[in-house]
Amino acid sequence: MTPSGLELNVERLSAYLKRHIEDFTGLQTYEKFSGGQSNPTYLLTTGGAKYVLRRKPPGDLLPSAHAVDREYRVLRALHGSTVPVAKPFVLCNDTDIIGSMFYVMGFQEGRIFWDPALPKVEMANRQPIFDEVIRVLAALHAVDVNTVGLSGFGKPGNYFERQYSRWTKQYRAAETDNLPGMEQLMDWLVGNLPADDGSVSLIHGDFRIDNFIFASGTPQIAAVLDWELSTLGHPMADLGYFCVCLRLPPTGLIRGLQGLDRTALNIPSEAEMIDRYCALRGLSGIENWTFYLAFSFFRMAAIAQGVYSRALAGNASNQNAMAFKGLVAPLAQMALDEISAATH
């Protein structure tokens, strides 16, 4: 059942899509996906095809959040490239159609793994899946943004300084309680910002295993999803975030591998994944790794606070949004623990 306020006007939407998508035969049914904390996402079914619609949520929103137009622009740029994405069809800026901006893309058949331990995957196939994830990440960071038309997709230089400022503002705008751990973490980050090394790539911004659709029966990624936070930035932001997600507990809203034996699961260690990434990108190693991890924990905590704030305001996309309040302090503490371990 679609939550109140997130229903779609079938007649109006169907008429619009008939005008803008070739061979669109008319919307028969729609269903809101249960996943997705930020932009409500729906499966659209016609007589002969399936589509996916992603929209901005209704109501008052944080500045620069829910950028479905940026997401659509990336899909158009990457479709047919070495980075697999769903086929983009149309971006609609007319809020009279369903009440907010949205875009429609093709529905991609395949598998989504919500648990990175991959319990439903045969042991022998688990490492190839993670190898594929790192391959796609390296391919993403190798995209020539000028060639694909994304040269102006973000500001060049000082990425982490700008991102620290952005997410601090987002966190303050959504703040509901004073959390000493977050204050301590923000103080450490601003005092340890690495010098700009000139690395600029197209980055995904939410690169974790449940944002990929894998082809059935193979470890190949058929589509990378959820490009809302993509921009031009430092590639280590993606790699650090992916590794941070895997460091989370194996239960909870975002599942990780904390406390699990990766060798016994046939899942590469963090060091092995970093080595594979560096080999694919021609890097000799990574400096400032502690900062990249700490920053990723901080940004994740700021996002969680935003989800919780939207839940209080009644604008959250997911029914579990209220539980995100309990993530913020533990994420900050994990970052502080990583900093402490690296400095002792």
MIGU-168061 format. One record per residue: x, y, z of N, C-alpha, C in turn. Coordinates in steps of 0.02 Angstrom, whole numbers, plus 50000, padded with zeros to 5 digits. Example, Ala and Ser with C-alpha at 12.3 -4.5 7.8 and 13.67 -1.06 7.14 Angstrom:
BEGIN
506604971650390506154977550390506604983550390/506424988850354506844994750357506455000250394/
//
This chain:
BEGIN
500424994050000500005000050000500445006350000/500295010949957500695017049952500535021750010/501045024150046500925028750102500535034950080/500145037650126499765043650112500215049450091/500025052950040500415058550015500895056549960/500995049949949501465047549898501105043949842/500435044449840500055041349786500195045049720/500095041549665500185044449599499505045349565/499435050849528498845051949488498925048049423/498615042149420498735037549365498535040549298/497945043649296497705046349232498155051849205/498345056449249498775062049228499475059549209/499755055049250500415052449236500425048449172/499925044249162499895040149102499865044449039/499465049649041499415054048983500075057448968/500425059449021501075062749012501585057948980/501615051849007502115047048983501955044748912/501335044448893501155042848824501435048148776/501445054348799501705059748756502465059748751/502805057048801503525057948805503935051548799/503625045748801503995039448794503715035548734/504135034148687503935030448627503675023548646/503125021548618502815014948628502545013948698/502465019348737502155018648803501405017748792/501135012048815500455010148798499935012248849/500155015248904499675017248955499815013849021/499815017649074499965015049141499385010949167/499525004649185499005000249212499025000149288/499614998849316499684998549389500345001749410/500385003649474501025005849502501085003349573/501705002649595501845000249663502465003649689/502435006449748503015009749777503485004449805/504125004949787504625000449816504705002049890/504814996849931504894997950003505565001050020/506084999749979506735002649992506765009949971/507325013249988507425020149968507205024950022/507685028350052507535032950107507425040050082/507695041650024507715048550003507175050149951/507235047049892506775048549838506285042649829/505635043649840505155038349830505215035449760/505205028749755505325025249692504755020349680/504515019949618503925016049601504055011549541/503735005749541503715001449483503085003049444/503165004749380502595006249337502505000449289/501884998049281501744992449237501254994549183/501444993149120500994994249064500804987449035/500464987448979500264981148949500854976948927/501414980148908501964976248881502644977748909/502694982248957503354984048982503304986549055/503884986749087503924989449155504424995149155/504275000049197504695005949204504785007449278/505265011649293505375013849362505345021449364/504965024149411504895031349421505215033249487/505635038449486505925041249547505735048649551/505515050649610505265057449618505565060749680/505535067349680505665070949742505085069749790/505215069049855504655068449901504285075149907/503655074949926503285081149935503495084549999/503275090850008503405094450070504025098650068/504185101750125504775106050131505395101550134/505895103150093506485099050087507115103050102/507645099450123508285102750135508565105350069/508925110950071509215113750010509675108749976/509635108249911510055104149867509955096649875/509475094549918509355087349927508865084849874/508835078149865508345074849822508415077049749/509035077149725509175079849659509045074649604/508415073249590508255068349540508455070749470/508485077249460508705079849395509445078349383/509845078749435510555076949428510625069549415/510215065649448510225058349438510085056649365/509575059849338509385058549269509935060549220/510255066149235510795068449192511365063349189/511525060249247512055055249248511845049049209/511225046849216510995041049179511065042249104/510875048149081510935049649010511665049648988/512095052049031512815052449012513135045549011/512935041149056513275034749063512955029049024/512335029849003511995024348969512375022348906/512545016048902512935013448846513685013748856/513905016048916514625016548930514875010348967/515485010648994515765005049032515455004449101/515065009349122514715009149186513975007549173/513735001749193513054999749176512525003549215/512035006349180511475009949211510835008149174/510265009249207509615008249174509515013549120/509105011949070508975016549015508535022249038/508765028549031508355034349050507855036048995/507245037949014506735039548965506535046948966/506345049549024506105056449026506185059349096/506345065849098506365069749160505785074749156/505385075049209504805079549211504895084749265/504945091049246505005096549293504325099549312/503805097149279503125099849291502835096649354/502815100349408502575097549471501815096349472/501465098749420500745097549417500565090349399/501055086549372500895079749349500785075149409/501265074749455501175070349514501325074049579/501465080549575501585084349636502305085949650/502775083049612503485084649621503855082449558/504475084849552504895082849496505025075349497/505065072249438505195065049435505535063349369/505805057249366506045054649302505845047249297/505855044749236505675037849223506255034449186/506425028449208506945024449176506685017449165/507065013449128506865006649115506925002349178/506514997149182506564992349236507084987049218/507564986049261508114981349249507994974949289/507914969449253507854962949287508524961049319/508494957249373509104954949405509024954149480/509594953849514509604952549586509894958549623/509604960149681509884965049727510064961549791/510674962449815510904959349877510874964449933/510414963549979510344968050036510844966350092/511084960150092511544957850143512224956550110/512744960450127513394959550094513734952950110/513484949250160513754942650174513544937650120/513064939650078512834935650021512624928550041/512194927750092512014921050116511664916750064/511334919850014510974915949964511394914649901/512034916549904512484915549847512964909849863/513084905549815513554900049826514244902949845/514574899249889515214901549916515704903549860/515754899549809516244900849756516104907249717/515474909649719515284915449680515324922049718/515494921749782515484927849822516074932549806/516674929849802517234934249786517164937349717/516944933549666516844936749600516354942649602/515854942349646515374947849651515714954049676/516124953349728516494959149754517024961549706/517334956949669517814958949618517464963249565/516844961349547516464965149498516294972149524/516124972649588515964979049618516564983749612/517144981249629517754985449626517924987049554/517814982349509517934983849437517504989549413/516854989349431516394994649410516585001249442/516795001049506517005007249539517605010349503/518085006149486518675008749450518475011449382/518005007949348517775010349283517415017049289/517025017849341516675024249353517185029849360/517695028649400518185033949414518635035249353/518615030749304519015031749244518615035249188/517975036449199517555039749148517825046649132/517895048149068518095054749046517475059249048/517435063449098516835067449108516725072449051/517255074549019517185079148963516855075648903/517055069448891516795065648835516045064148843/515835062648905515125060748916514685066748932/514975072748932514565078748942514435080649014/514895078749058514795080349129515355084849157/515665088649114516225092749136516015098049187/515385100149183515145105149231514715102249286/514775095849299514345092449346514515093749419/515085096649431515295098349499515875103149497/516015106049555516565110749559517225107049567/517735108849528518385105449534518765108049595/519145103449626519595105449681519265106049749/519675104949801519475105749871518835101849887/518785095749861518165091949867517985090749940/518445088249980518265086450049518135092650091/518465098050077518315104250112517595106550097/517405106250034516735108250016516205103450042/516365096950039515895091950064515815092350140/516355093750174516305094650247515825100450262/515905105850226515475111650237514755109950221/514645106550165513965104850144513615100450195/513945095050215513615090250260513565092850331/514015097250350513935100550415513295104850415/513195108550360512595112750355511965108350353/512005102850315511435098350311511275095350380/511805093450415511715090550482511415095750529/511675101750528511415107050573510675108550556/510505108450491509825109950472509335104550496/509585098250503509165092750524509255090850597/509705094250632509895092350701509295092650748/509225087450789508695087250839508965086750910/509575084350919509895083750984510635085450977/510925087751031511655088851031511995082251046/512415079950999512765073551007513515075051013/513805074151073514515075751083514975072151034/514815065851017515235062150970515265065450902/514695067850878514685071350813515085077850817/515025081450873515405087650880516165086250880/516365080950915517075079150917517325076950848/516915073150814517105070850747517175076650698/516695081250700516735086950654517345091250669/517515091950733518125095750750518745092350723/518775085650727519365082050702519415082650626/518845081850592518855082150519519095088850493/518835094250522519035100850497519765102350511/520025099150563520735100050579521205095450542/520935090650505521345085750470521175085050397/520875090150368520715090050297521355089150256/521395084150213522005083250173522065088650119/522675090050101522785094850047522505092049982/522245096449941521965094349877522515091449833/522425085149811522935081849770522775081949696/522235085449678522065086149608521655080549578/521495075349618521105069749592520375071749585/520115071149525519405072749512519115067249467/518565064349489518215059249450517465060349457/517085057149413516375056449426516305051349483/515955053249536515865048749592515125047649604/514965041749630514275039749639513955042949701/514315042849756514065046149817513705041549865/513475035649842513125030949886513295023849863/513935022649852514175016549821514185010949872/513645007049876513615001249920513244995649885/513304989549911513124983649872512374983349856/511944986349897511224985949882511004991249831/511474994949804511314999749751511524997049682/511614990449677511774987349613511254981949598/511094981349534510704975649510511174970949474/511224964849499511654959849468511254955449420/511564953949364511234949449316511104942749348/510554939649330510384933049359510894927849335/511154924149383511594918549367512314920349355/512504926749356513194928749346513374934249396/514014935349408514214940749453514224947649420/513994948149358514024954449321513494959349346/513704965649356513234970949374512864973149312/512194972849314511784974849257511624982249260/511584985149320511434992349327511644994749395/511945000649397512085004149459511505009049470/511215008949530510625012949546510795018949591/510315023249600510315028549651510905033449644/510855037649593511395042449577511255049349606/510815049849653510615056449679511205060549706/511675057249738512235060749770512855061049725/512785059149662513365059149617513585066349602/514235066949589514525073549574515225072449547/515575077749532516285077349518516645078249585/517055073549602517385073949668517975069249672/518195068149733518785063949745518575056649745/518915052449706518715045449702518755041749768/519185043949815519235040549879518605041249921/518185046149903517545046749939517115040549927/517105038049865516725032049849517035025849881/517685025049874518015019049900517965018849976/518075024650008518025024850081517325023250105/516825025950070516125024750090515945017450081/516155014350026516005007350015516305003050070/516915004550090517235000750143516905002050210/516695008150223516345009750286515685005950290/515315005450235514695001750236514804994450255/515354991550232515514984650249515744983850321/515944989350353516164989150423515574989550472/514974990850446514394991350490514184984550517/513784984350571513554978050598513134974150547/513114967450553512754963350504512004963450511/511754966850562511034967850570510894975350572/510304977250555510134984350555509884986650489/509794993250483509504996150423509964995650363/510614996450374511114995350322511574989850348/511574984150316511954978450341512674978750319/513124976850365513824976450350514104969650368/514764969350376515114963050389515484963150456/515324968150498515684968850562515644962250602/516234959850624516264953850665516234947350627/516124947550561516084941450522516764939550493/516874933150483517504930650455517464930950379/517764935950349517714936750277518044931050240/518594928450267518934922850234518474916750232/518134915250288517684909550290517094910550243/516894916850232516334918350187516544918750114/517194918450100517474919450033517314926350007/517414931250052517324938350035517994941850045/518224945649997518884948850004518924953450065/519514953850094519614958550149519624965650122/519584970450168519614977350147520274978750111/520824976150137521474977250107521504974350036/521204968450027521204965449960520804969549911/520244972249933519834976349888520194982849871/520534985749919520924991749906521484990249856/521824984649866522364982749820522094981749749/521514978549743521224977449676521044984149644/520754988549683520574995149656521204998849632/521714998849674522335002349656522644999449593/522624992749586522904989549526522514991649464/521864991849469521444993849412521535001149393/521685005349443521755012549431522485014649423/522945009949430523645011649422523925015749479/523685014649540523915018249599524405013949639/524895017149668525385013549709525145012549781/524655016349802524395015749870523935021649884/523685021949946523205027249965523445030650029/523535037150025523695041050084523045043750115/523075045550178522505048750214521905044050219/522025037450222521465032750224521035033650287/521335035250343520945036350404520465042150395/520685047450364520235053150351519655051050307/519795047350253519265045450207518735041150242/518965036650286518485032550324518085036850372/518435041150410518095045350459517585049950425/517775052850369517325057150333516705053350309/516805047150286516245043150262515765041550319/516025039950378515595038850436515205045250452/515535050950449515215057350464514655058850415/514795057950351514285059450300513695054850307/513825048450321513285043650331512855045650391/513185048050444512825050250504512395056350488/512655060950448512285066950429511675065050387/511765060250342511195057950301510665054650345/510885050550393510415047250438510015052350478/510355057650500510005062950537509485066350492/509655067250428509175070150382508565065750371/508675059250366508115054550358507655054950419/507965054950478507565055350540507185061950544/507505067450524507185073950525506575074050478/506645070850418506075070550372505515066350402/505695061150440505185056950472504785061050522/505125065250560504775069550608504305074350573/504505076550513504105081350475503565077950434/503575071250433503085067550394503235066850321/503875068150301504055067850230504505061950212/504595057350258505055051750245504755046950194/505195043950152504965039250101504865032350129/505215030550182505225023750207504935023350278/504555018150291504225017450356504715016350413/505345014450398505845013450450506235019750466/506035025450438506435031450443506555033750514/506075032750558506155034850627506745031450661/506895025350639507445021650670508125024450653/508165028950604508815031750585509105036250639/508685038650686508955042650741509485038750779/509365032250787509825028250827510475026550792/510555028550729511175027150692511695032550701/511485038650714511935044350709512505043950759/512345043150823512875042950875513335036950866/513085030850852513545025150841514005026150781/513755029150727514195030450669514755035250687/514585040450724515105045150746515615041650789/515385037250832515855033650876516305028850838/516035025650786516455021350745517015025350711/516855031350690517365035650660517895037450712/517665039350771518145041150824518575035250844/518295029350844518685023350860519215022050807/519045023150743519525022350689520095027450695/519915033550712520425038750721520885036950779/520585034750834520975032850892521455027150876/521215022150840521625016250823522205018250778/522085023150734522605025150686523135029650717/522975032650774523445037350805523795034450867/523665028050880523995024850938524385018750916/
//
